[in-house]
Amino acid sequence: MKQDPFLSEAEPQSPDHRRAGSASAAGDGLLLSAVELFVSIEKHDRREITVFQELSENLLPLASDRNRRRIACLLVRHPDTPDNILARLAGDRDPLTSYPVLRHAPAIPEDILIMQAERGPDSLRKAIADRDTLSESLVHTLASQGGPDIIRMLMKRDDVSLEQHLVGAIESRGEIMAELGDDLAARGALSADRLMSNFLHLTRELKAEAIASAELASLVEMASRGPGRAPRPVFKAHLLDMLEKAAMTGSSAQFATDLSFTLGLPEATAARILSEDGGEALAVAFKALGFDERRTASLLIRLIGETHSLPEIRRLLQISANISDGAARLMVRRWVASETLGLPTGSSLPVYQDATRTGAIPAPMSEQEAVREEDGTVADFRKQA
């Protein structure tokens, strides 16, 4: 009779296999006993530590999860535990094994800390974020991988700079910016440029701040041109007609594709503007494109009328009417720089995509982004937005 393959896999295949299993179980119990004996003695000489280290190196791979967790808790508080054994436990794939070592062991190699910060889960990242000292690389890894609670822990540390260490790591993480943006802004960690770049991820109040910042930056840009400089031209009419036709046919996907093509944004970003944003980005984009108030109203109703109330549509129309052409175009150029080109915040902004793609004519001068904080002007623009 043919043997059941599942039974054949479940049973030991040979006496050697059975002996290997027995040796593993024996080694597991032997190591735990050795650890319990080791920690029961307050002080060890060098020879005892060396013997224990060699035994642990050989038997740790054989230990079960349950015993490794017990071993980690016992060894992490004993001053004579060899550093390389603690390092092995700190880098263990089992979070319950590595947690007490990451939390309490004073000396853990940097590469292990970074590896566990990348691997997670957040319970391990909390243990790491609570350590006495954190390197800049480790802070960046925690901020780029951790959840909101991890970011809050880092924000409370005196040795972590919000501007230098945190904001750059989290500004591309929309879910984090949406939750912590207000707190970061209240602490002065979001510059005018960062507000504009992260517009899609901000709360309504911070979006008003971003629009005010764009207005100020646009004024500085206009002043830097000097008299006689012609304003930046709007998009060509056939591109606007193309977008309007896509919207009126009822295809949001096609409109997102055309909007992406025209502005030079990733298609995923254009789709997010339509589906996930509150509509403010769409209102700003329409002003940057040169749509008049009538066409903007028609497009907003057609594209997001089913998900936004009439008062909300009116609020978006007011935003589009109040923001200047220069501020709207500057805002979109910052989105292109951030979302498509991956330029760091504060770098020179590109013009829209080349003229053959978008119909925009490149300006002969570089962008100026010297934005001054003028409370009265900011407050005035905030009211308009």
Protein Blocks (a to p, Z undefined) as FASTA:
>chain_A
ZZdfklmmmpcfbfklmmmmmmmmmmmmmmmmmmmmmmmpmbdcfklmmmmmmmmmmmmm
mpcfklmmmmmmmmmmpmklcfklmmmmmmpmblklmmmmmmmmmbdcfklmmmmmmnop
mklmmmmmmpmbdcfklmmmmmmmmcfklmmmmmmpmkbcfklmmmmmmmmmmklmmmmm
mmmmmnopacfklmmmmmmmpcfklmmmmmmmmmmmmmmmmmmnoghiacdddddfklmm
mmmmmmmnopaklmmmmmmmmnopafklmmmmmmmmgolmmmmmmmmnopafklmmmmmm
mmmmmmpcfklmmmmmmmmmmpcfklmmmmmmmmmmmmmnopaehiacdddddfklnopa
cdfbdcdfbdcddfklmmmmmmmZZ
